[in-house]
Amino acid sequence: MVFNAATHYRVIFVNIHDIAAMCGVSAATVSRVINNSPNVSPPTRELVLRTMQEAEYIPNAFASGFGRNSMQLAGILCRDVANMYYANVVSLLERELRGKGFDSLLCCTGRNLTDIKERLTSVLQKRVNAVILVGSAYREERDNSHIREAAAQAPVFMVNAFIQTPNVYCVYCDERDAMKNAVKRLFEDGRRKILYIHDMAKWAWSGSQKLAGVRDGLTECGLTPGDDLIQQVTNGIDPARRRVSDLIERGVDFDAALASEDLLAIGAQKALLAAGKDIPVVGFNNSQLAECATPELSSVDNMLETICVMSVDFMASLLAGNKIPQKVVVSAELVQRKTFRA
């Protein structure tokens, strides 16, 4: 019971034993009513349901669902929901899960591998039907035994990442090809000195794919990037702005800017505008930031909505007993706005 001194009212929390006492039946009988068991007489069922309604009693979803083995629950793990990319993916996944009749359990793991393993174990202990890992950050460079061990307990779905392991299912964008094509589109526009800004501070599968795609594109176009034209910075608008401003001050010559994230592209855009330079700028992810930028930012759309929809569709299909592919690759699309129109 909670007493609110400001408004002078009491909120009484009722549990299953209280309902049983009110009805003059056992807690087991109330549980059978909640779980829709046929072993309850119609008058008793009606009495319990009416009492629950009058007492505004809400059954515990975990307890009742596990008791009748009917609750469909997906565990979603992401690094940090404060990050716009992760927040967007989680929102899309939860929307699709609700549409399929699933509840979801969200867990933000941070970046530390020990913490990730602990959170993954904790989610699995909640008896989830499946685990969804958001982003390629969960793929380690060498040892992914924690994902294999998790997949031995429940199917694991990786959103925009790839690991070839039994009971792990991956839907991801071909970001290497996407970056290669972005470079080629800039080349076709007459650009020969393309600056690439990325934030791959340490090994990361997505970042390595993008960087490889940039190098593929430059090679196919017969271009050799100078050391100054591939820049690694901390992820954020200001670090990218400062780095590009420094390149301009040093006289580094470039005629287009391509970035691994929209945030970095906007930082480059700010530096170029401050210097009075008007050259193509292309970001990656096609986030809301791209449309909010001034001028609006061209960006590679890695088709997150398509990936999330497909991931949940496959998950529901697998749990229904159907066979699904372990890997599906989605092609990206360059969304052209004011900063670059090929």
C-alpha positions in Angstrom: 0.0 0.0 0.0 1.3 3.5 -0.9 0.0 6.7 0.7 0.5 9.9 -1.4 0.7 12.8 1.0 0.2 15.5 -1.7 -3.1 14.2 -3.0 -4.2 12.2 0.0 -5.1 8.9 -1.7 -4.1 5.4 -1.2 -3.1 2.9 -3.9 -3.6 -0.7 -2.8 -1.7 -3.4 -4.7 -3.5 -6.7 -4.8 -1.8 -10.1 -5.4 -3.2 -13.5 -6.3 -3.6 -14.6 -2.6 -5.7 -11.5 -2.0 -8.0 -12.4 -4.8 -8.2 -16.0 -3.5 -9.2 -14.7 -0.1 -11.8 -12.4 -1.5 -13.4 -15.2 -3.4 -13.1 -17.9 -0.7 -11.0 -20.2 -3.0 -7.4 -21.3 -3.2 -4.6 -19.4 -4.9 -4.3 -22.4 -7.2 -7.9 -22.0 -8.4 -7.2 -18.3 -9.2 -4.1 -19.4 -11.1 -6.2 -21.8 -13.1 -8.7 -19.1 -14.0 -5.8 -16.8 -15.1 -4.3 -19.5 -17.2 -7.7 -20.4 -18.7 -7.7 -23.9 -17.4 -10.9 -25.9 -18.1 -10.7 -27.4 -14.6 -12.8 -24.6 -13.0 -16.6 -24.5 -12.7 -18.3 -21.7 -14.6 -19.7 -20.0 -11.4 -16.2 -20.0 -9.8 -14.6 -18.7 -12.9 -17.1 -15.9 -13.1 -16.6 -15.0 -9.5 -12.8 -14.8 -9.8 -12.9 -12.8 -13.0 -15.4 -10.4 -11.5 -13.4 -10.0 -8.3 -10.2 -9.4 -10.4 -11.9 -6.7 -12.4 -13.3 -5.0 -9.3 -10.0 -5.1 -7.5 -8.2 -3.9 -10.7 -5.9 -6.9 -10.4 -3.4 -7.4 -13.4 -1.8 -10.9 -13.6 1.9 -11.0 -13.8 2.6 -11.7 -17.5 5.8 -13.6 -16.8 4.3 -15.9 -14.2 1.1 -16.7 -16.1 2.9 -17.0 -19.4 5.5 -19.4 -18.2 2.9 -21.4 -16.2 1.0 -22.3 -19.4 4.1 -22.2 -21.6 2.3 -19.8 -24.0 4.2 -16.5 -23.6 6.1 -15.5 -26.6 9.1 -13.4 -25.5 12.0 -12.0 -27.5 15.1 -10.7 -25.8 16.7 -7.6 -27.5 20.2 -6.7 -26.7 21.9 -3.5 -27.9 24.9 -1.5 -26.8 23.2 1.8 -25.8 19.6 2.8 -26.6 20.7 6.5 -26.2 22.5 6.0 -29.5 20.2 7.1 -32.4 21.1 4.1 -34.5 20.3 1.6 -31.8 17.2 3.4 -30.7 15.8 3.3 -34.2 16.5 -0.4 -34.6 14.9 -1.2 -31.2 11.8 0.9 -32.1 11.4 -1.0 -35.4 11.9 -4.4 -33.8 9.4 -3.7 -31.0 6.9 -2.5 -33.5 7.2 -5.7 -35.6 7.3 -8.0 -32.5 4.1 -6.5 -31.2 2.5 -7.1 -34.6 3.5 -10.8 -34.3 2.1 -11.1 -30.8 5.5 -11.1 -29.0 6.5 -9.3 -25.9 10.0 -8.0 -25.8 12.7 -7.7 -23.1 15.3 -4.9 -23.8 18.8 -5.0 -22.3 21.5 -2.4 -22.9 24.8 -4.1 -22.5 27.4 -1.4 -23.0 30.7 -2.2 -24.7 32.6 -4.4 -22.2 32.7 -8.0 -23.3 32.3 -9.3 -19.7 29.2 -7.2 -19.2 27.8 -8.4 -22.6 28.2 -12.1 -21.5 26.6 -11.4 -18.2 23.6 -9.6 -19.8 23.2 -12.3 -22.4 23.1 -15.0 -19.7 20.6 -12.9 -17.7 18.3 -12.6 -20.7 18.5 -16.3 -21.5 17.5 -17.0 -17.8 14.3 -15.2 -18.5 13.4 -18.1 -20.7 13.1 -16.0 -23.9 12.0 -17.7 -27.1 14.7 -16.0 -29.1 17.5 -13.5 -28.7 18.0 -10.5 -31.1 21.4 -8.9 -31.1 21.4 -5.4 -32.6 24.4 -4.4 -34.8 27.7 -5.9 -35.7 29.3 -4.7 -32.4 28.4 -8.1 -30.9 30.6 -9.9 -33.3 34.1 -10.2 -31.9 37.2 -10.3 -34.0 38.2 -13.8 -32.9 36.2 -15.5 -30.1 32.4 -15.5 -30.5 31.9 -18.5 -28.2 29.4 -16.6 -26.1 27.1 -16.3 -29.1 27.5 -20.0 -29.9 26.7 -20.9 -26.3 23.6 -18.7 -26.4 22.5 -20.2 -29.7 22.6 -23.6 -28.0 19.8 -22.4 -25.7 17.7 -20.3 -28.0 17.8 -19.1 -31.6 19.9 -16.0 -32.0 19.1 -13.4 -34.6 21.7 -10.8 -35.6 20.5 -7.6 -37.0 22.9 -6.1 -39.6 25.7 -8.5 -38.7 27.0 -11.9 -39.8 28.4 -14.9 -37.9 28.2 -18.4 -39.4 27.2 -20.6 -36.4 24.4 -23.1 -35.9 21.1 -21.6 -34.7 22.3 -18.1 -35.5 20.3 -16.3 -38.2 21.6 -13.1 -39.8 19.9 -10.4 -41.9 22.3 -7.7 -42.9 23.1 -5.0 -45.5 26.0 -5.5 -47.9 27.8 -2.4 -46.6 31.0 -3.2 -48.4 29.2 -3.1 -51.7 27.3 0.0 -50.6 30.5 1.9 -50.0 32.1 0.7 -53.2 29.1 2.0 -55.1 29.1 5.3 -53.3 32.7 5.8 -54.3 31.9 4.9 -57.9 29.0 7.3 -58.0 31.2 10.1 -56.8 33.8 9.1 -59.4 31.2 9.2 -62.2 30.4 12.7 -61.0 34.0 13.7 -61.7 35.4 13.4 -58.2 39.0 12.1 -58.0 40.1 13.0 -54.5 37.6 11.5 -52.2 38.0 12.0 -48.4 36.7 9.1 -46.3 36.0 9.7 -42.6 35.3 6.7 -40.3 35.2 5.9 -36.6 36.6 2.4 -36.5 38.6 3.0 -33.3 39.1 -0.8 -33.0 38.2 -3.9 -35.0 34.5 -3.9 -35.9 32.9 -6.0 -38.6 30.7 -3.2 -40.0 33.4 -0.6 -39.9 35.9 -3.0 -41.6 33.3 -3.8 -44.3 32.7 -0.2 -45.1 36.5 0.6 -45.2 37.0 -2.4 -47.5 34.2 -1.1 -49.7 35.8 2.3 -50.0 39.1 0.7 -51.0 37.3 -1.5 -53.5 35.7 1.5 -55.1 38.9 3.4 -55.3 40.7 0.5 -56.9 38.0 -0.1 -59.5 38.0 3.6 -60.4 41.8 3.5 -60.7 42.4 5.8 -57.8 45.0 5.5 -55.1 44.1 7.3 -51.8 46.8 9.3 -50.1 47.3 8.9 -46.4 45.5 12.1 -45.7 42.3 11.0 -47.5 41.4 8.2 -45.1 40.8 9.7 -41.7 39.8 7.9 -38.4 38.1 10.0 -35.8 36.0 9.6 -32.7 32.3 9.2 -33.6 30.6 12.6 -33.3 29.9 15.8 -35.1 32.6 17.9 -33.5 35.5 15.5 -33.9 34.7 15.2 -37.6 34.3 19.0 -37.9 37.7 19.7 -36.3 39.5 17.0 -38.3 38.1 18.3 -41.7 38.9 21.9 -40.6 42.4 20.9 -39.9 42.8 19.2 -43.3 41.5 22.3 -45.0 44.0 24.5 -43.0 46.9 22.2 -44.0 45.9 22.5 -47.6 45.0 18.8 -48.1 43.2 18.7 -51.5 39.9 16.7 -51.7 36.9 17.2 -53.9 34.3 15.0 -52.1 33.7 13.7 -48.6 32.3 10.3 -47.7 31.6 9.2 -44.1 30.9 5.9 -42.3 28.1 7.6 -40.3 25.7 10.5 -40.8 27.1 12.2 -37.7 30.6 12.3 -39.2 29.3 13.6 -42.5 27.5 16.4 -40.8 30.7 17.4 -39.0 32.5 17.4 -42.3 29.7 19.5 -43.8 30.0 22.1 -41.1 33.7 22.5 -41.6 33.3 22.8 -45.4 30.5 25.4 -45.0 32.7 27.4 -42.6 35.5 27.3 -45.1 33.2 28.3 -48.0 33.7 25.1 -49.8 30.9 23.5 -51.8 31.7 19.8 -52.6 29.6 16.6 -52.4 29.2 15.1 -48.9 27.7 11.7 -48.4 26.8 10.0 -45.1 25.8 6.5 -44.1 22.6 5.1 -42.4 20.2 7.6 -43.8 19.1 8.6 -40.3 16.8 11.4 -39.4 19.9 13.6 -39.0 20.4 13.5 -42.7 17.1 15.2 -43.3 17.6 17.6 -40.4 21.0 18.8 -41.7 21.4 22.1 -43.6 21.6 21.5 -46.5 19.9 18.1 -46.4 22.5 15.4 -46.4 22.8 12.7 -49.1 23.2 9.3 -47.3 23.5 5.6 -48.0 20.4 3.9 -46.7 21.4 0.5 -45.3 17.7 -0.5 -45.2 17.3 -0.9 -41.5 13.5 -1.1 -41.6 13.7 -3.9 -44.2 16.2 -5.7 -42.1 14.2 -5.4 -38.9 11.0 -6.5 -40.6 12.7 -9.5 -42.2 14.4 -10.5 -38.9 11.1 -10.6 -37.0 9.3 -12.4 -39.8 12.0 -15.1 -39.9 12.0 -15.4 -36.1 8.2 -15.9 -36.0 8.4 -18.4 -38.9 11.2 -20.4 -37.2 9.4 -20.6 -33.9 6.3 -21.8 -35.7 8.3 -24.8 -36.9 9.4 -23.6 -40.4 12.8 -23.7 -42.0 14.4 -20.3 -42.6 17.7 -19.2 -44.2 20.7 -18.6 -41.9 21.8 -15.6 -43.9 20.0 -12.9 -45.9 21.8 -10.0 -47.5 20.1 -6.8 -48.4 21.3 -4.2 -50.9 21.7 -0.6 -49.9 20.4 2.5 -51.7 22.0 6.0 -52.1 19.4 8.6 -51.1 20.3 11.8 -52.9 19.7 15.1 -51.3 21.1 18.6 -51.6 24.7 17.7 -50.7 25.0 15.3 -53.7 22.9 14.5 -56.7 24.6 12.1 -59.0 
